[in-house]
Amino acid sequence: MRQKNLRTATQVQADYDQDAASYDEIRFGTPGGRYVNELEQDFVASFVEGSRVLEVGTSTGRFAVSLTNRGAEYTGGRPFTQNAANHI
């Protein structure tokens, strides 16, 4: 039987926290990444601009800033707090 590389919840959280600071820069730092980010932000904003928003699974918090800047009343939550804390 093949052995899987299993990690505990604490190890997974530590990995997410370690990568949080650079995730958006790596994912959206290229011209293509910036283009995708702009499309995603505009798409989401077209549905919720000026509305009340509840985001579950906020990841790095990039939609929190964008949506509040566009007038949305924003509430977000996620199980790991370090990622979102880097953007607020």
DAFENSUL-V997841 format. One line per field, one symbol per residue. burial: I if it has 16 or more other ideal C-beta (glycine too) atoms within 10 Angstrom, else O. Layout:
BEGIN
burial->???
END
This chain:
BEGIN
burial->OOOOOOOOOOOOOOOIOOOIOOOIOOOIOOOOOOOOIOOOIOOIIOOIOOOOIOIOOIIIIIIIOIIOOIOIOIOIOIOIOIIIOOIO
END
